[in-house]
Amino acid sequence: MNASKQKEFLTGLDKALEAELSGVVRFLHYSFMVFGPNRLPITKWFRDHAVENLGHATLIGEKITALGGHPSIKVQPVPEMNAHNVLDILRESLNYERESLNLYKELLELVDGDIALEEMMRKLILEETEHIEEVEKMTRLIPEP
C-alpha cells in the first residue's frame, strides 16, 4: 500500500474505531432502556453487542498502531432519540449497523492487495451484515392471518 493510500486507510480506521467505541456506549444505553416482559433476553443481546463493539475497537486500535498510526480517542456522538420502545431502539441500531457496514466496505476498497487487511475488513463486513439481517428480522412485524 503506498503512503497516500495508507494514510487514507488509517484515517478510515480511525473513523471505524470512533464508531465502534460509540457502539459500546450506544448498546449499553439501549440495554438500560429496555422494559417489559422480554427485558432480560433483549438486555443481554444489547450488552453482548456492546462487548462485540469493544472487541472490534480493540482489533482496529491494534491494527492502527501496527500500521504506524496513532488511534483516535474520540467517540462519535450517540444521538438520543428519546424513543425507548424496543422497536424504535432496534430501528435506531439498524441505522448504526448500516453506517458501520458502509464504512467497512469503503475500507475494503483501500486495502490494495494486502490479504490480511482484506480478510480483516471482510470479517467485519460479514459480522455487520449478520447484525443487520438479525435486526431486520427482529423489527419485522408478523402480519395477522
C-alpha positions in Angstrom: 0.0 0.0 0.0 1.5 3.3 -1.0 1.9 6.1 1.6 -1.1 8.1 0.4 -3.4 5.1 0.4 -2.1 4.0 3.8 -2.8 7.5 5.2 -6.3 7.3 3.8 -6.8 3.8 5.2 -5.6 4.9 8.6 -8.0 7.8 8.6 -10.8 5.4 7.8 -9.7 3.0 10.5 -9.8 5.9 13.0 -13.4 6.6 11.9 -14.2 3.0 12.4 -12.6 3.0 15.8 -14.6 6.0 16.8 -17.8 4.3 15.5 -17.1 1.1 17.4 -16.4 2.9 20.6 -19.7 4.8 20.2 -21.4 1.5 19.6 -20.2 0.4 23.1 -21.9 3.5 24.6 -25.0 3.1 22.3 -25.7 -0.6 23.1 -25.1 -0.1 26.8 -27.6 2.8 26.8 -30.1 0.7 24.8 -29.7 -2.1 27.4 -30.6 0.2 30.2 -33.7 1.5 28.5 -35.5 -1.9 27.8 -38.5 -2.5 29.9 -41.3 -5.1 29.8 -41.6 -8.9 30.0 -38.9 -9.6 27.4 -36.4 -7.3 29.1 -33.8 -9.9 30.1 -33.0 -11.5 26.7 -33.1 -8.2 24.9 -30.9 -6.5 27.5 -28.4 -9.4 27.2 -28.5 -9.1 23.4 -27.6 -5.4 23.6 -24.9 -5.9 26.1 -23.4 -8.7 24.0 -23.3 -6.2 21.1 -21.5 -3.7 23.4 -18.9 -6.3 24.2 -18.5 -7.2 20.5 -18.1 -3.5 19.6 -15.3 -3.3 22.2 -13.6 -6.2 20.6 -13.9 -4.6 17.2 -12.5 -1.3 18.7 -9.6 -3.3 20.2 -8.8 -5.1 16.9 -8.9 -1.8 15.0 -6.8 0.1 17.5 -4.2 -2.6 17.4 -4.1 -2.5 13.6 -3.8 1.3 13.6 -0.7 1.1 15.8 0.7 -1.9 13.8 0.5 0.3 10.7 2.3 3.2 12.4 -0.8 5.3 13.2 -2.0 6.8 16.4 -5.5 5.7 17.4 -8.2 8.3 17.9 -9.5 8.8 21.4 -12.8 10.3 20.1 -16.1 8.7 20.3 -18.7 9.6 17.7 -21.7 11.3 19.3 -24.6 8.9 20.1 -27.9 10.7 19.3 -30.6 10.5 22.0 -33.9 10.0 20.2 -35.9 9.7 23.4 -37.9 6.9 21.8 -37.4 4.0 24.2 -39.7 1.2 23.0 -37.8 -1.8 21.8 -38.8 -1.5 18.1 -37.7 2.1 18.0 -34.4 1.2 19.7 -33.8 -1.6 17.2 -34.6 0.6 14.2 -32.1 3.2 15.5 -29.5 0.5 15.9 -30.2 -0.7 12.4 -29.1 2.7 11.1 -25.9 2.5 13.1 -25.2 -1.0 11.8 -25.7 0.1 8.2 -23.4 3.1 8.6 -20.7 0.7 10.0 -21.2 -1.7 7.1 -20.7 1.1 4.6 -17.5 2.3 6.4 -16.0 -1.2 6.3 -16.9 -1.6 2.6 -15.1 1.7 1.9 -12.1 0.5 3.8 -12.1 -2.8 1.8 -11.6 -0.8 -1.4 -8.4 0.7 0.0 -6.5 -2.4 1.1 -4.8 -2.6 -2.3 -4.0 -6.3 -2.3 -3.0 -6.7 1.4 -4.6 -10.1 2.1 -4.5 -9.7 5.9 -6.2 -6.3 5.8 -8.7 -7.6 3.2 -9.6 -10.6 5.4 -10.0 -8.3 8.4 -12.3 -6.0 6.5 -14.3 -8.9 5.1 -14.7 -10.4 8.6 -16.1 -7.1 9.9 -18.3 -6.7 6.8 -19.7 -10.2 7.4 -20.4 -9.5 11.1 -22.1 -6.2 10.3 -24.2 -7.9 7.6 -25.3 -10.6 10.0 -26.2 -7.9 12.6 -28.3 -6.0 10.0 -30.1 -9.2 9.0 -30.8 -10.1 12.6 -32.2 -6.7 13.4 -34.2 -6.6 10.3 -35.8 -9.9 11.4 -36.4 -8.5 14.9 -38.1 -5.4 13.6 -40.3 -7.2 11.0 -43.8 -7.5 12.4 -45.7 -10.7 11.7 -48.8 -9.9 9.7 -52.0 -11.1 11.2 -53.6 -14.1 9.4 
